[in-house]
Amino acid sequence: MSEYVKEITQADFEAEVAKSSLPVILDFFSTECPPCEALAPKFDAVAEQFAGKARFLKIFRQGNKDLASRLGVTGSPTLLFFKGGAEQGERMSGEEIKRTAIKAQIESLLGA
């Protein structure tokens, strides 16, 4: 995980996501998950590119089942995009998450 990505738990969700003044990209991941491992370097690279403009958070899905359930997340990896504490745009999940798609979604959140 890069210096631009922070891992949180469901206890941190309100403070880190709902109350964030910046858009938040939240990655629900699992361990021993090849698609999650494939996504990690793309997520880190995009996090570095948008440092200071958006926050990049990861949350371990199996360790935070209540939050995953509340948000309707059933698989890993799943990316959720938040702005002003509310989910925005399209969710992304599975092994075919492309860096360009993540970038486009963030630019849309930022109004770029």
Biopython code that builds the backbone (N, CA, C, O; Angstrom):
import numpy as np
from Bio.PDB.StructureBuilder import StructureBuilder

atoms = [
    (1, "MET", "N", (0.849, -1.174, 0.000)),
    (1, "MET", "CA", (0.000, 0.000, 0.000)),
    (1, "MET", "C", (0.897, 1.240, 0.000)),
    (1, "MET", "O", (1.883, 1.303, 0.734)),
    (2, "SER", "N", (0.555, 2.194, -0.805)),
    (2, "SER", "CA", (1.384, 3.404, -0.914)),
    (2, "SER", "C", (1.039, 4.398, 0.184)),
    (2, "SER", "O", (0.074, 4.217, 0.926)),
    (3, "GLU", "N", (1.840, 5.445, 0.274)),
    (3, "GLU", "CA", (1.589, 6.493, 1.272)),
    (3, "GLU", "C", (0.315, 7.264, 0.971)),
    (3, "GLU", "O", (-0.166, 8.019, 1.816)),
    (4, "TYR", "N", (-0.244, 7.084, -0.232)),
    (4, "TYR", "CA", (-1.442, 7.823, -0.646)),
    (4, "TYR", "C", (-2.727, 7.065, -0.351)),
    (4, "TYR", "O", (-3.824, 7.574, -0.581)),
    (5, "VAL", "N", (-2.586, 5.838, 0.164)),
    (5, "VAL", "CA", (-3.749, 4.990, 0.435)),
    (5, "VAL", "C", (-3.753, 4.635, 1.920)),
    (5, "VAL", "O", (-2.719, 4.280, 2.484)),
    (6, "LYS", "N", (-4.916, 4.734, 2.543)),
    (6, "LYS", "CA", (-5.034, 4.448, 3.976)),
    (6, "LYS", "C", (-6.044, 3.332, 4.172)),
    (6, "LYS", "O", (-7.109, 3.335, 3.555)),
    (7, "GLU", "N", (-5.707, 2.372, 5.037)),
    (7, "GLU", "CA", (-6.672, 1.319, 5.359)),
    (7, "GLU", "C", (-7.484, 1.750, 6.573)),
    (7, "GLU", "O", (-6.939, 2.240, 7.562)),
    (8, "ILE", "N", (-8.797, 1.557, 6.479)),
    (8, "ILE", "CA", (-9.689, 1.923, 7.579)),
    (8, "ILE", "C", (-10.543, 0.717, 7.976)),
    (8, "ILE", "O", (-10.520, -0.320, 7.313)),
    (9, "THR", "N", (-11.292, 0.869, 9.064)),
    (9, "THR", "CA", (-12.278, -0.136, 9.474)),
    (9, "THR", "C", (-13.652, 0.533, 9.475)),
    (9, "THR", "O", (-13.770, 1.744, 9.286)),
    (10, "GLN", "N", (-14.692, -0.285, 9.693)),
    (10, "GLN", "CA", (-16.036, 0.303, 9.688)),
    (10, "GLN", "C", (-16.193, 1.340, 10.794)),
    (10, "GLN", "O", (-17.027, 2.239, 10.684)),
    (11, "ALA", "N", (-15.403, 1.227, 11.858)),
    (11, "ALA", "CA", (-15.470, 2.221, 12.948)),
    (11, "ALA", "C", (-15.019, 3.600, 12.461)),
    (11, "ALA", "O", (-15.442, 4.622, 13.001)),
    (12, "ASP", "N", (-14.152, 3.621, 11.432)),
    (12, "ASP", "CA", (-13.627, 4.880, 10.898)),
    (12, "ASP", "C", (-14.498, 5.462, 9.792)),
    (12, "ASP", "O", (-14.274, 6.596, 9.369)),
    (13, "PHE", "N", (-15.485, 4.712, 9.318)),
    (13, "PHE", "CA", (-16.217, 5.088, 8.104)),
    (13, "PHE", "C", (-16.823, 6.484, 8.193)),
    (13, "PHE", "O", (-16.650, 7.289, 7.278)),
    (14, "GLU", "N", (-17.522, 6.777, 9.264)),
    (14, "GLU", "CA", (-18.174, 8.098, 9.384)),
    (14, "GLU", "C", (-17.156, 9.227, 9.256)),
    (14, "GLU", "O", (-17.329, 10.144, 8.452)),
    (15, "ALA", "N", (-16.098, 9.152, 10.052)),
    (15, "ALA", "CA", (-15.105, 10.233, 10.071)),
    (15, "ALA", "C", (-14.332, 10.318, 8.759)),
    (15, "ALA", "O", (-14.065, 11.414, 8.265)),
    (16, "GLU", "N", (-13.972, 9.163, 8.191)),
    (16, "GLU", "CA", (-13.097, 9.144, 7.017)),
    (16, "GLU", "C", (-13.839, 9.339, 5.694)),
    (16, "GLU", "O", (-13.289, 9.909, 4.751)),
    (17, "VAL", "N", (-15.081, 8.870, 5.622)),
    (17, "VAL", "CA", (-15.817, 8.915, 4.354)),
    (17, "VAL", "C", (-16.965, 9.923, 4.418)),
    (17, "VAL", "O", (-17.016, 10.863, 3.626)),
    (18, "ALA", "N", (-17.879, 9.723, 5.360)),
    (18, "ALA", "CA", (-19.089, 10.548, 5.410)),
    (18, "ALA", "C", (-18.781, 12.016, 5.681)),
    (18, "ALA", "O", (-19.498, 12.897, 5.205)),
    (19, "LYS", "N", (-17.719, 12.288, 6.444)),
    (19, "LYS", "CA", (-17.421, 13.674, 6.804)),
    (19, "LYS", "C", (-16.245, 14.258, 6.009)),
    (19, "LYS", "O", (-15.781, 15.356, 6.316)),
    (20, "SER", "N", (-15.770, 13.546, 5.010)),
    (20, "SER", "CA", (-14.625, 14.029, 4.233)),
    (20, "SER", "C", (-15.024, 15.197, 3.340)),
    (20, "SER", "O", (-16.069, 15.171, 2.689)),
    (21, "SER", "N", (-14.174, 16.221, 3.320)),
    (21, "SER", "CA", (-14.443, 17.361, 2.436)),
    (21, "SER", "C", (-14.003, 17.048, 1.004)),
    (21, "SER", "O", (-14.430, 17.715, 0.061)),
    (22, "LEU", "N", (-13.154, 16.039, 0.845)),
    (22, "LEU", "CA", (-12.693, 15.622, -0.490)),
    (22, "LEU", "C", (-13.501, 14.408, -0.950)),
    (22, "LEU", "O", (-14.038, 13.672, -0.122)),
    (23, "PRO", "N", (-13.589, 14.197, -2.266)),
    (23, "PRO", "CA", (-14.184, 12.938, -2.739)),
    (23, "PRO", "C", (-13.378, 11.761, -2.182)),
    (23, "PRO", "O", (-12.171, 11.875, -1.970)),
    (24, "VAL", "N", (-14.049, 10.638, -1.949)),
    (24, "VAL", "CA", (-13.404, 9.451, -1.393)),
    (24, "VAL", "C", (-13.618, 8.279, -2.336)),
    (24, "VAL", "O", (-14.726, 8.038, -2.815)),
    (25, "ILE", "N", (-12.532, 7.554, -2.595)),
    (25, "ILE", "CA", (-12.609, 6.313, -3.356)),
    (25, "ILE", "C", (-12.315, 5.213, -2.349)),
    (25, "ILE", "O", (-11.239, 5.171, -1.752)),
    (26, "LEU", "N", (-13.282, 4.325, -2.169)),
    (26, "LEU", "CA", (-13.195, 3.282, -1.152)),
    (26, "LEU", "C", (-13.094, 1.925, -1.834)),
    (26, "LEU", "O", (-13.962, 1.547, -2.621)),
    (27, "ASP", "N", (-12.027, 1.198, -1.525)),
    (27, "ASP", "CA", (-11.759, -0.118, -2.109)),
    (27, "ASP", "C", (-12.034, -1.195, -1.070)),
    (27, "ASP", "O", (-11.294, -1.324, -0.095)),
    (28, "PHE", "N", (-13.102, -1.972, -1.275)),
    (28, "PHE", "CA", (-13.346, -3.144, -0.439)),
    (28, "PHE", "C", (-12.522, -4.283, -1.023)),
    (28, "PHE", "O", (-12.700, -4.653, -2.184)),
    (29, "PHE", "N", (-11.611, -4.845, -0.209)),
    (29, "PHE", "CA", (-10.735, -5.895, -0.707)),
    (29, "PHE", "C", (-10.797, -7.124, 0.191)),
    (29, "PHE", "O", (-11.336, -7.082, 1.296)),
    (30, "SER", "N", (-10.233, -8.216, -0.309)),
    (30, "SER", "CA", (-10.101, -9.455, 0.449)),
    (30, "SER", "C", (-8.654, -9.913, 0.358)),
    (30, "SER", "O", (-7.915, -9.507, -0.538)),
    (31, "THR", "N", (-8.263, -10.762, 1.295)),
    (31, "THR", "CA", (-6.926, -11.345, 1.205)),
    (31, "THR", "C", (-7.014, -12.583, 0.304)),
    (31, "THR", "O", (-8.089, -13.153, 0.112)),
    (32, "GLU", "N", (-5.882, -12.979, -0.232)),
    (32, "GLU", "CA", (-5.806, -14.134, -1.134)),
    (32, "GLU", "C", (-6.846, -14.019, -2.238)),
    (32, "GLU", "O", (-7.589, -14.957, -2.526)),
    (33, "CYS", "N", (-6.876, -12.833, -2.850)),
    (33, "CYS", "CA", (-7.846, -12.496, -3.895)),
    (33, "CYS", "C", (-7.036, -11.974, -5.082)),
    (33, "CYS", "O", (-6.655, -10.804, -5.088)),
    (34, "PRO", "N", (-6.763, -12.815, -6.091)),
    (34, "PRO", "CA", (-5.950, -12.348, -7.230)),
    (34, "PRO", "C", (-6.463, -11.061, -7.888)),
    (34, "PRO", "O", (-5.644, -10.209, -8.232)),
    (35, "PRO", "N", (-7.801, -10.875, -8.085)),
    (35, "PRO", "CA", (-8.246, -9.601, -8.664)),
    (35, "PRO", "C", (-7.911, -8.405, -7.765)),
    (35, "PRO", "O", (-7.611, -7.319, -8.259)),
    (36, "CYS", "N", (-7.964, -8.611, -6.431)),
    (36, "CYS", "CA", (-7.617, -7.529, -5.499)),
    (36, "CYS", "C", (-6.133, -7.193, -5.625)),
    (36, "CYS", "O", (-5.747, -6.024, -5.619)),
    (37, "GLU", "N", (-5.306, -8.236, -5.738)),
    (37, "GLU", "CA", (-3.869, -8.022, -5.883)),
    (37, "GLU", "C", (-3.561, -7.323, -7.206)),
    (37, "GLU", "O", (-2.647, -6.502, -7.277)),
    (38, "ALA", "N", (-4.318, -7.645, -8.247)),
    (38, "ALA", "CA", (-4.112, -7.007, -9.552)),
    (38, "ALA", "C", (-4.521, -5.538, -9.513)),
    (38, "ALA", "O", (-3.908, -4.703, -10.179)),
    (39, "LEU", "N", (-5.555, -5.220, -8.734)),
    (39, "LEU", "CA", (-6.042, -3.848, -8.638)),
    (39, "LEU", "C", (-5.109, -2.959, -7.815)),
    (39, "LEU", "O", (-4.981, -1.770, -8.106)),
    (40, "ALA", "N", (-4.461, -3.514, -6.800)),
    (40, "ALA", "CA", (-3.682, -2.715, -5.840)),
    (40, "ALA", "C", (-2.701, -1.738, -6.494)),
    (40, "ALA", "O", (-2.722, -0.560, -6.139)),
    (41, "PRO", "N", (-1.835, -2.165, -7.440)),
    (41, "PRO", "CA", (-0.905, -1.188, -8.022)),
    (41, "PRO", "C", (-1.605, -0.101, -8.835)),
    (41, "PRO", "O", (-1.130, 1.034, -8.875)),
    (42, "LYS", "N", (-2.728, -0.425, -9.484)),
    (42, "LYS", "CA", (-3.491, 0.581, -10.244)),
    (42, "LYS", "C", (-4.092, 1.592, -9.271)),
    (42, "LYS", "O", (-4.050, 2.799, -9.510)),
    (43, "PHE", "N", (-4.653, 1.083, -8.168)),
    (43, "PHE", "CA", (-5.278, 1.941, -7.154)),
    (43, "PHE", "C", (-4.222, 2.878, -6.561)),
    (43, "PHE", "O", (-4.465, 4.073, -6.396)),
    (44, "ASP", "N", (-3.038, 2.317, -6.241)),
    (44, "ASP", "CA", (-1.949, 3.134, -5.689)),
    (44, "ASP", "C", (-1.509, 4.216, -6.674)),
    (44, "ASP", "O", (-1.279, 5.360, -6.282)),
    (45, "ALA", "N", (-1.394, 3.853, -7.949)),
    (45, "ALA", "CA", (-0.942, 4.812, -8.964)),
    (45, "ALA", "C", (-1.952, 5.957, -9.135)),
    (45, "ALA", "O", (-1.565, 7.121, -9.242)),
    (46, "VAL", "N", (-3.229, 5.623, -9.158)),
    (46, "VAL", "CA", (-4.266, 6.651, -9.298)),
    (46, "VAL", "C", (-4.311, 7.510, -8.035)),
    (46, "VAL", "O", (-4.522, 8.720, -8.110)),
    (47, "ALA", "N", (-4.113, 6.884, -6.881)),
    (47, "ALA", "CA", (-4.094, 7.624, -5.611)),
    (47, "ALA", "C", (-2.971, 8.652, -5.624)),
    (47, "ALA", "O", (-3.147, 9.781, -5.166)),
    (48, "GLU", "N", (-1.820, 8.257, -6.150)),
    (48, "GLU", "CA", (-0.686, 9.189, -6.224)),
    (48, "GLU", "C", (-0.997, 10.332, -7.185)),
    (48, "GLU", "O", (-0.680, 11.489, -6.909)),
    (49, "GLN", "N", (-1.616, 10.001, -8.305)),
    (49, "GLN", "CA", (-1.939, 11.002, -9.321)),
    (49, "GLN", "C", (-2.917, 12.055, -8.800)),
    (49, "GLN", "O", (-2.812, 13.231, -9.148)),
    (50, "PHE", "N", (-3.875, 11.626, -7.961)),
    (50, "PHE", "CA", (-4.896, 12.547, -7.464)),
    (50, "PHE", "C", (-4.661, 12.949, -6.001)),
    (50, "PHE", "O", (-5.585, 13.393, -5.321)),
    (51, "ALA", "N", (-3.437, 12.792, -5.531)),
    (51, "ALA", "CA", (-3.108, 13.147, -4.144)),
    (51, "ALA", "C", (-3.497, 14.599, -3.881)),
    (51, "ALA", "O", (-3.186, 15.490, -4.671)),
    (52, "GLY", "N", (-4.178, 14.821, -2.763)),
    (52, "GLY", "CA", (-4.592, 16.167, -2.395)),
    (52, "GLY", "C", (-5.933, 16.574, -2.986)),
    (52, "GLY", "O", (-6.535, 17.548, -2.537)),
    (53, "LYS", "N", (-6.412, 15.834, -3.996)),
    (53, "LYS", "CA", (-7.694, 16.161, -4.627)),
    (53, "LYS", "C", (-8.792, 15.185, -4.222)),
    (53, "LYS", "O", (-9.977, 15.514, -4.260)),
    (54, "ALA", "N", (-8.380, 13.976, -3.833)),
    (54, "ALA", "CA", (-9.327, 12.939, -3.424)),
    (54, "ALA", "C", (-8.621, 12.054, -2.404)),
    (54, "ALA", "O", (-7.393, 12.019, -2.339)),
    (55, "ARG", "N", (-9.424, 11.333, -1.603)),
    (55, "ARG", "CA", (-8.854, 10.417, -0.608)),
    (55, "ARG", "C", (-9.065, 8.996, -1.086)),
    (55, "ARG", "O", (-10.106, 8.671, -1.657)),
    (56, "PHE", "N", (-8.073, 8.148, -0.849)),
    (56, "PHE", "CA", (-8.106, 6.759, -1.285)),
    (56, "PHE", "C", (-8.001, 5.864, -0.064)),
    (56, "PHE", "O", (-6.987, 5.844, 0.633)),
    (57, "LEU", "N", (-9.078, 5.123, 0.179)),
    (57, "LEU", "CA", (-9.158, 4.292, 1.368)),
    (57, "LEU", "C", (-9.425, 2.844, 0.977)),
    (57, "LEU", "O", (-10.098, 2.565, -0.015)),
    (58, "LYS", "N", (-8.878, 1.922, 1.787)),
    (58, "LYS", "CA", (-9.129, 0.499, 1.585)),
    (58, "LYS", "C", (-9.773, -0.035, 2.852)),
    (58, "LYS", "O", (-9.475, 0.418, 3.958)),
    (59, "ILE", "N", (-10.662, -1.007, 2.674)),
    (59, "ILE", "CA", (-11.306, -1.623, 3.829)),
    (59, "ILE", "C", (-11.403, -3.128, 3.575)),
    (59, "ILE", "O", (-11.835, -3.560, 2.506)),
    (60, "PHE", "N", (-10.999, -3.912, 4.564)),
    (60, "PHE", "CA", (-11.002, -5.376, 4.466)),
    (60, "PHE", "C", (-12.446, -5.864, 4.593)),
    (60, "PHE", "O", (-13.063, -5.742, 5.651)),
    (61, "ARG", "N", (-12.977, -6.420, 3.495)),
    (61, "ARG", "CA", (-14.409, -6.745, 3.437)),
    (61, "ARG", "C", (-14.832, -7.752, 4.510)),
    (61, "ARG", "O", (-15.817, -7.527, 5.212)),
    (62, "GLN", "N", (-14.097, -8.857, 4.641)),
    (62, "GLN", "CA", (-14.518, -9.886, 5.609)),
    (62, "GLN", "C", (-14.404, -9.405, 7.050)),
    (62, "GLN", "O", (-15.132, -9.884, 7.919)),
    (63, "GLY", "N", (-13.500, -8.464, 7.314)),
    (63, "GLY", "CA", (-13.333, -7.951, 8.666)),
    (63, "GLY", "C", (-14.314, -6.837, 9.002)),
    (63, "GLY", "O", (-14.385, -6.393, 10.147)),
    (64, "ASN", "N", (-15.064, -6.389, 8.013)),
    (64, "ASN", "CA", (-16.001, -5.272, 8.198)),
    (64, "ASN", "C", (-17.331, -5.605, 7.541)),
    (64, "ASN", "O", (-17.874, -4.826, 6.758)),
    (65, "LYS", "N", (-17.844, -6.797, 7.885)),
    (65, "LYS", "CA", (-19.040, -7.334, 7.213)),
    (65, "LYS", "C", (-20.276, -6.465, 7.388)),
    (65, "LYS", "O", (-21.094, -6.363, 6.474)),
    (66, "ASP", "N", (-20.423, -5.837, 8.556)),
    (66, "ASP", "CA", (-21.619, -5.013, 8.782)),
    (66, "ASP", "C", (-21.662, -3.853, 7.798)),
    (66, "ASP", "O", (-22.704, -3.561, 7.210)),
    (67, "LEU", "N", (-20.523, -3.199, 7.626)),
    (67, "LEU", "CA", (-20.467, -2.057, 6.697)),
    (67, "LEU", "C", (-20.646, -2.536, 5.259)),
    (67, "LEU", "O", (-21.382, -1.922, 4.487)),
    (68, "ALA", "N", (-19.976, -3.630, 4.899)),
    (68, "ALA", "CA", (-20.114, -4.163, 3.537)),
    (68, "ALA", "C", (-21.580, -4.475, 3.253)),
    (68, "ALA", "O", (-22.093, -4.160, 2.179)),
    (69, "SER", "N", (-22.239, -5.089, 4.211)),
    (69, "SER", "CA", (-23.645, -5.438, 4.056)),
    (69, "SER", "C", (-24.503, -4.178, 3.936)),
    (69, "SER", "O", (-25.383, -4.100, 3.079)),
    (70, "ARG", "N", (-24.245, -3.198, 4.795)),
    (70, "ARG", "CA", (-25.012, -1.950, 4.768)),
    (70, "ARG", "C", (-24.870, -1.237, 3.429)),
    (70, "ARG", "O", (-25.816, -0.615, 2.946)),
    (71, "LEU", "N", (-23.685, -1.328, 2.832)),
    (71, "LEU", "CA", (-23.441, -0.667, 1.549)),
    (71, "LEU", "C", (-23.762, -1.575, 0.356)),
    (71, "LEU", "O", (-23.646, -1.154, -0.795)),
    (72, "GLY", "N", (-24.162, -2.809, 0.632)),
    (72, "GLY", "CA", (-24.521, -3.728, -0.448)),
    (72, "GLY", "C", (-23.331, -4.260, -1.227)),
    (72, "GLY", "O", (-23.452, -4.592, -2.407)),
    (73, "VAL", "N", (-22.175, -4.342, -0.566)),
    (73, "VAL", "CA", (-20.974, -4.864, -1.221)),
    (73, "VAL", "C", (-20.916, -6.368, -0.974)),
    (73, "VAL", "O", (-20.880, -6.818, 0.171)),
    (74, "THR", "N", (-20.906, -7.142, -2.063)),
    (74, "THR", "CA", (-20.936, -8.598, -1.918)),
    (74, "THR", "C", (-19.704, -9.289, -2.498)),
    (74, "THR", "O", (-19.547, -10.499, -2.336)),
    (75, "GLY", "N", (-18.837, -8.549, -3.165)),
    (75, "GLY", "CA", (-17.654, -9.174, -3.755)),
    (75, "GLY", "C", (-16.437, -8.290, -3.625)),
    (75, "GLY", "O", (-16.534, -7.102, -3.318)),
    (76, "SER", "N", (-15.281, -8.899, -3.866)),
    (76, "SER", "CA", (-14.017, -8.158, -3.810)),
    (76, "SER", "C", (-13.278, -8.352, -5.129)),
    (76, "SER", "O", (-13.341, -9.435, -5.710)),
    (77, "PRO", "N", (-12.587, -7.342, -5.608)),
    (77, "PRO", "CA", (-12.616, -5.974, -5.103)),
    (77, "PRO", "C", (-13.866, -5.235, -5.576)),
    (77, "PRO", "O", (-14.415, -5.534, -6.636)),
    (78, "THR", "N", (-14.300, -4.276, -4.780)),
    (78, "THR", "CA", (-15.383, -3.371, -5.178)),
    (78, "THR", "C", (-14.950, -1.955, -4.830)),
    (78, "THR", "O", (-14.574, -1.668, -3.693)),
    (79, "LEU", "N", (-15.008, -1.075, -5.822)),
    (79, "LEU", "CA", (-14.692, 0.329, -5.592)),
    (79, "LEU", "C", (-15.992, 1.123, -5.501)),
    (79, "LEU", "O", (-16.886, 0.983, -6.336)),
    (80, "LEU", "N", (-16.075, 1.959, -4.468)),
    (80, "LEU", "CA", (-17.213, 2.865, -4.293)),
    (80, "LEU", "C", (-16.671, 4.284, -4.310)),
    (80, "LEU", "O", (-15.565, 4.542, -3.836)),
    (81, "PHE", "N", (-17.445, 5.184, -4.850)),
    (81, "PHE", "CA", (-17.030, 6.580, -4.997)),
    (81, "PHE", "C", (-17.987, 7.463, -4.198)),
    (81, "PHE", "O", (-19.203, 7.390, -4.374)),
    (82, "PHE", "N", (-17.435, 8.287, -3.328)),
    (82, "PHE", "CA", (-18.256, 9.153, -2.478)),
    (82, "PHE", "C", (-17.889, 10.610, -2.681)),
    (82, "PHE", "O", (-16.726, 10.950, -2.899)),
    (83, "LYS", "N", (-18.887, 11.457, -2.606)),
    (83, "LYS", "CA", (-18.658, 12.899, -2.621)),
    (83, "LYS", "C", (-19.679, 13.497, -1.669)),
    (83, "LYS", "O", (-20.871, 13.205, -1.766)),
    (84, "GLY", "N", (-19.216, 14.333, -0.749)),
    (84, "GLY", "CA", (-20.124, 14.918, 0.234)),
    (84, "GLY", "C", (-20.800, 13.874, 1.103)),
    (84, "GLY", "O", (-21.919, 14.077, 1.574)),
    (85, "GLY", "N", (-20.114, 12.746, 1.317)),
    (85, "GLY", "CA", (-20.648, 11.686, 2.169)),
    (85, "GLY", "C", (-21.645, 10.764, 1.488)),
    (85, "GLY", "O", (-22.095, 9.789, 2.090)),
    (86, "ALA", "N", (-21.998, 11.060, 0.230)),
    (86, "ALA", "CA", (-22.982, 10.232, -0.487)),
    (86, "ALA", "C", (-22.298, 9.495, -1.630)),
    (86, "ALA", "O", (-21.398, 10.024, -2.284)),
    (87, "GLU", "N", (-22.745, 8.259, -1.857)),
    (87, "GLU", "CA", (-22.165, 7.492, -2.960)),
    (87, "GLU", "C", (-22.581, 8.118, -4.289)),
    (87, "GLU", "O", (-23.736, 8.501, -4.475)),
    (88, "GLN", "N", (-21.631, 8.214, -5.197)),
    (88, "GLN", "CA", (-21.852, 8.834, -6.514)),
    (88, "GLN", "C", (-21.358, 7.886, -7.607)),
    (88, "GLN", "O", (-20.470, 7.064, -7.376)),
    (89, "GLY", "N", (-21.930, 8.008, -8.770)),
    (89, "GLY", "CA", (-21.398, 7.310, -9.940)),
    (89, "GLY", "C", (-21.551, 5.801, -9.887)),
    (89, "GLY", "O", (-22.286, 5.247, -9.069)),
    (90, "GLU", "N", (-20.830, 5.166, -10.789)),
    (90, "GLU", "CA", (-20.910, 3.707, -10.955)),
    (90, "GLU", "C", (-19.926, 3.008, -10.042)),
    (90, "GLU", "O", (-18.780, 3.434, -9.903)),
    (91, "ARG", "N", (-20.380, 1.935, -9.423)),
    (91, "ARG", "CA", (-19.463, 1.072, -8.678)),
    (91, "ARG", "C", (-18.637, 0.277, -9.681)),
    (91, "ARG", "O", (-19.064, 0.039, -10.811)),
    (92, "MET", "N", (-17.462, -0.122, -9.252)),
    (92, "MET", "CA", (-16.635, -0.984, -10.093)),
    (92, "MET", "C", (-16.284, -2.207, -9.268)),
    (92, "MET", "O", (-15.952, -2.099, -8.087)),
    (93, "SER", "N", (-16.359, -3.381, -9.903)),
    (93, "SER", "CA", (-15.997, -4.586, -9.164)),
    (93, "SER", "C", (-15.456, -5.643, -10.107)),
    (93, "SER", "O", (-15.630, -5.566, -11.324)),
    (94, "GLY", "N", (-14.792, -6.637, -9.516)),
    (94, "GLY", "CA", (-14.269, -7.746, -10.286)),
    (94, "GLY", "C", (-12.857, -7.519, -10.771)),
    (94, "GLY", "O", (-12.182, -6.571, -10.372)),
    (95, "GLU", "N", (-12.431, -8.410, -11.639)),
    (95, "GLU", "CA", (-11.022, -8.404, -12.032)),
    (95, "GLU", "C", (-10.701, -7.475, -13.194)),
    (95, "GLU", "O", (-9.528, -7.270, -13.505)),
    (96, "GLU", "N", (-11.695, -6.919, -13.832)),
    (96, "GLU", "CA", (-11.422, -6.103, -15.022)),
    (96, "GLU", "C", (-11.501, -4.602, -14.755)),
    (96, "GLU", "O", (-11.840, -3.831, -15.653)),
    (97, "ILE", "N", (-11.193, -4.184, -13.536)),
    (97, "ILE", "CA", (-11.220, -2.749, -13.246)),
    (97, "ILE", "C", (-10.002, -2.112, -13.908)),
    (97, "ILE", "O", (-8.864, -2.485, -13.620)),
    (98, "LYS", "N", (-10.242, -1.165, -14.781)),
    (98, "LYS", "CA", (-9.154, -0.510, -15.521)),
    (98, "LYS", "C", (-8.784, 0.817, -14.868)),
    (98, "LYS", "O", (-9.633, 1.545, -14.353)),
    (99, "ARG", "N", (-7.497, 1.099, -14.909)),
    (99, "ARG", "CA", (-6.991, 2.350, -14.342)),
    (99, "ARG", "C", (-7.657, 3.560, -15.011)),
    (99, "ARG", "O", (-7.983, 4.542, -14.344)),
    (100, "THR", "N", (-7.852, 3.481, -16.322)),
    (100, "THR", "CA", (-8.456, 4.603, -17.051)),
    (100, "THR", "C", (-9.898, 4.825, -16.597)),
    (100, "THR", "O", (-10.365, 5.963, -16.550)),
    (101, "ALA", "N", (-10.605, 3.742, -16.262)),
    (101, "ALA", "CA", (-11.991, 3.862, -15.801)),
    (101, "ALA", "C", (-12.034, 4.504, -14.412)),
    (101, "ALA", "O", (-12.901, 5.332, -14.135)),
    (102, "ILE", "N", (-11.102, 4.122, -13.546)),
    (102, "ILE", "CA", (-11.042, 4.724, -12.205)),
    (102, "ILE", "C", (-10.771, 6.223, -12.352)),
    (102, "ILE", "O", (-11.422, 7.052, -11.717)),
    (103, "LYS", "N", (-9.799, 6.548, -13.203)),
    (103, "LYS", "CA", (-9.422, 7.943, -13.436)),
    (103, "LYS", "C", (-10.609, 8.764, -13.945)),
    (103, "LYS", "O", (-10.861, 9.870, -13.466)),
    (104, "ALA", "N", (-11.329, 8.215, -14.913)),
    (104, "ALA", "CA", (-12.476, 8.921, -15.499)),
    (104, "ALA", "C", (-13.549, 9.186, -14.444)),
    (104, "ALA", "O", (-14.138, 10.266, -14.407)),
    (105, "GLN", "N", (-13.796, 8.199, -13.593)),
    (105, "GLN", "CA", (-14.805, 8.352, -12.547)),
    (105, "GLN", "C", (-14.378, 9.442, -11.540)),
    (105, "GLN", "O", (-15.208, 10.230, -11.087)),
    (106, "ILE", "N", (-13.096, 9.478, -11.201)),
    (106, "ILE", "CA", (-12.594, 10.498, -10.257)),
    (106, "ILE", "C", (-12.691, 11.878, -10.893)),
    (106, "ILE", "O", (-13.109, 12.836, -10.242)),
    (107, "GLU", "N", (-12.310, 11.985, -12.152)),
    (107, "GLU", "CA", (-12.395, 13.285, -12.839)),
    (107, "GLU", "C", (-13.835, 13.778, -12.879)),
    (107, "GLU", "O", (-14.096, 14.975, -12.764)),
    (108, "SER", "N", (-14.755, 12.852, -13.041)),
    (108, "SER", "CA", (-16.169, 13.201, -13.030)),
    (108, "SER", "C", (-16.584, 13.718, -11.644)),
    (108, "SER", "O", (-17.315, 14.703, -11.540)),
    (109, "LEU", "N", (-16.115, 13.049, -10.581)),
    (109, "LEU", "CA", (-16.415, 13.509, -9.214)),
    (109, "LEU", "C", (-15.847, 14.894, -8.969)),
    (109, "LEU", "O", (-16.472, 15.717, -8.300)),
    (110, "LEU", "N", (-14.661, 15.153, -9.509)),
    (110, "LEU", "CA", (-13.997, 16.428, -9.293)),
    (110, "LEU", "C", (-14.541, 17.523, -10.200)),
    (110, "LEU", "O", (-14.208, 18.699, -10.049)),
    (111, "GLY", "N", (-15.382, 17.115, -11.143)),
    (111, "GLY", "CA", (-15.938, 18.086, -12.078)),
    (111, "GLY", "C", (-14.910, 18.571, -13.080)),
    (111, "GLY", "O", (-14.983, 19.693, -13.579)),
    (112, "ALA", "N", (-13.933, 17.686, -13.369)),
    (112, "ALA", "CA", (-12.855, 18.064, -14.306)),
    (112, "ALA", "C", (-13.335, 17.964, -15.743)),
    (112, "ALA", "O", (-12.573, 18.241, -16.669)),
]
sb = StructureBuilder()
sb.init_structure("model")
sb.init_model(0)
sb.init_chain("A")
sb.init_seg("    ")
for serial, (resi, resn, name, xyz) in enumerate(atoms, 1):
    if name == "N":
        sb.init_residue(resn, " ", resi, " ")
    sb.init_atom(name, np.array(xyz, "f"), 0.0, 1.0, " ", f" {name:<3s}", serial, name[0])
structure = sb.get_structure()
